[in-house]
Amino acid sequence: CGISGGKDSSALAIYLHSEVPDMEYFFCDTGAELPETYEFLSRLEVVLGKPIARLNSDRGFDHWFEVYRGTLPSPQMRWCTRQMKIKPLEDWLGDDEATSYVAIRADEKNRKGYVSTKPNISAVFPFIEDDIDHEGVLRILDDAGLGLPDYYEWRTRSGCYFCFYQRKAEWVGLADR
């Protein structure tokens, strides 16, 4: 189960913890995460009672930034996702059979999320299947005693501190902190 350090993937890990006891947890670390993300992952490991493998790109963000000639990732060129998340995950899994539990909620059914093109990786969408929405995710986190990562005080999503999906107010929050 992939953990982004955000609320949905963390809630999914907790939700499936007793149902899939042999679950392995991973976090694709870009090296450009907020400190609160790492703190939240540590707290989540305690709740799960299992380690979360930290998968790193063979080369960090700075390397890929140079490869892409100083171009930051954008909606048109999401090299960050491809090079620092999908590739390290697929390399880690190799040719082993794997089920990818995707944390897309019932209230976001139109989102795609990660679905591998590799034949050994199949995707499952438990929150959609079990009709768990945003409120359900918050309830799972609260019931586990975990709550939300601290960055949700000023941000609406997890991810790299410079993620192009941020709203203007989130850039201001980043500058303030």
N, C-alpha and C positions, 0 to 999 in steps of 0.2 A: 504494500500500500504506500503510495507516494505521499509525502507530507510536504506541503509548500511552506509551512510555518504559519498558515492562515487558518481561519475558523472552519471552513468547509472540509478540507482534507483532514484536519485534526479531529473533527467530529466524526468523520467516517472511520478513522482508525479506532476511535473509542467504540463506535457503534458496532464494528465488526470484530472487536477484540475477543469476545468470548465465543462468537460464532465461528471464527476462523483462527483457532489457537496457534497454528503453525505460520501465521502471517509474518512476513518479513517487511520491515518498514524502511523507507529510504527517503533521503532529502537530497535533491540536486542543488548543490551549493555553487553559486556563480562567483562567490567571493565578493559580491557587492550587495550583501544583505544588511538590513538594519541590525544593530546589536540586540534589539528586542526580539528579533526572530530567533536568534540562537538561545536566548534566555527561555523563550517559550518552548522551543524544542526540548530543552533540558527538563522543563517541567512536565512536558508530555511524555517523555521517557519514563518518568517516575509513575505517572498514571497508568501507562501501558505495562510497566514492569519489564520492558524490553528496550534494547538499544535501537536507535534509528541510524542506519548506515548513512554516512555522509559521502555522497558521490560527487567527485570533482571532475571537471573537464581536465583532460591531460594538460591543458594549458589554461591559465586563468583569463579573466576578462581582458586584462591589458594586452595579452597576446592576440586575442581575436579582434580587439579594437584596432591593432596595427594591421592585421591581415585585411580587415575591411577598410583600410586607409583612413582611419580616424572618423569613420561614420558610426554614429550611435545607432543602436537598433531602432526600428520604427515599424509601424503597421505594414509598410510595404516591404521591409527587409528585416524580418525577425530572426536575424542570425543568432541572437542570444538563446532563444528557445531551442533552435536546431543544434547549435554547437555545445551549449553548456547544460542542457537538460535532456533532450531526446537521445543524443548520441551517447553520453555517459550512461544513461539508463539501459539502453539497448546493448551496450558493451558489457555492462555489469551482468545482465541477464544471459548474454550469450545465446546459445541455442536451447537452453532449458525451457520447458513448458512453463508458462506463467499466466496468471490471471491478473489483469490490471483493474483494480477497483477505482472507478472514476467518481470524484466527489461533486458531480453536477446534481443540483437539487431539483426537486419536482417542479419548483416555480421557475426553473430556467431550462426547461426541456429542449428549447431550440438551440442551446449551446452544444458544441461538438465535444470539446475536450480532446485529450490525447487518445487516439485509437491507432495502434501500431499497424504498419504494413507488413511486419514480420509475421509469418504463419504460426510461430510458437507463442505469440502473445495475444490473448483474447481479452476483450474489454467487457466489464460488467458495471452497471449503473445502479447500485443499491438504493440510493436516495430517490431516484425516479421510480424504481420498482416498488418501493415501500411508501411512496407519497410523502417524503420528508421535505419540508420547505425551509425557508430561512428561520422561521420561529422554531421549528423542530431542531435545527442545527444548534441554535442558541441554547435550547433546553438540554440537549445532549452535553454540551460543554459545561453548563452550570451544574447539572446533575453529577458530573464527574469531578466537580470542584476545581475545574481548570479556568473557566471563564474565557475572556478574549485576550489576545496578545495586547500589550500596552500601546502599540502603535495605532490601534483602532480609536484611540482618543482623538487623533487628528488625521487619520487615513482611512480609506474604505477598502483597501485590498492589501494582500501580501505581495511580496516580490522585491526585486532589486530596488534600491533606494532611488534610482533614476528612471524607473519604468515609464515608458512613454504613454502608458494607459492612465497615468495619474491625472487627476483634475487639477486645475489651476490652484485651488485652495490647498491641495496636498503639496504642491511645490512650495507654497508659502509656508506650510507647516514644516516641511523638510528644512527650509532655510532658517526658520525660527529655532529648530532643535539642533 
